[in-house]
Amino acid sequence: MAAPSEGTPWAPGPGRPKDIPEATVVLNQRIIARESLDSSVPAALKLKKRIKRFALDNELDHLPIGDIVSVALDEWLTTRGF
């Protein structure tokens, strides 16, 4: 079975807008204006459990889930021209 990114006929965008900075630039700022992005994810992926295990295995008190999601979505949109 093809992965959704391979099998779905996504309409390509015009390219990453020039006024949007790279995610790493934004995330390295001391103060970041944020907005909420509410999303449900497939339970079968057990993302919450895996994130907790990752944090425990790496002795992290805080895992910046918002930053991780930001990078993933930014890369996903950029590769599609948005």
N, C-alpha and C positions, 0 to 999 in steps of 0.2 A: 504494500500500500504506500502510495506517495505521501510524503510529509505535506501538511497544509500549505507550507510556503512554496512547495514545488508544484503541487497539483492544482491549486486555486489560481484562476486567471486574474491576478491582481492588476488593477489599472496602475501603470507606472505614473509617478508624480513628475512634476516639472523639475525636481531637484531640491535639495535641502535649501530652505530659505536663507538668504545671506545674513539676515538679522538675528539668526538663532546661533548662539555660541556653542562650541563643543561641550559635551557633558562634563568632561574632566575639568574644563575651565570653570564652569559654574560650581561644580562640587568642591573645588579647591578654595572657594571664597569663604571668608570667615562668617559672613551673614548671608543667608540665602532665603529669599522670599519663596514660600512654598504654597502649593494648592493641593487639595485632596483629590485623589484618584481612587474611587471605590470600584473594586472589581472582585468577582468571585472566580475561583479557579477550580479545575477538576479535582475532586477529592481523591481520585485514583492516583494522582501524582504525589500525594502526601507531602506537599511542599512545606506546610507548617512543621511537621515532624522532622523533615530533613533539615530545615533551617535551624531548628532547635539543636539537633544533633551536631550540625556544623559548628554552631556557636560553642557548644560544650567541648567538642573535640579540639577546638582552637582556643579555648579558655577566654572567650570573649564575653564581657558583661553586657555589651550592647552590639547588636548587629544592625547596621543601617539599611534596613529593608527598603526604605524609600529611595535611597541612593542606588541600590542594586536594581530596583525596578526602573528607575530613571535611565540608567545606562542601557539596560536591556531594551526598553521601548525606544530610546533614542537611536540605538543601532538598527533596530528592526525597521523603524520608519525611514531612517536615512538610506538604508539599502534599497528601499522601495521608492526613493525619490521624493520624500516628504519631510 
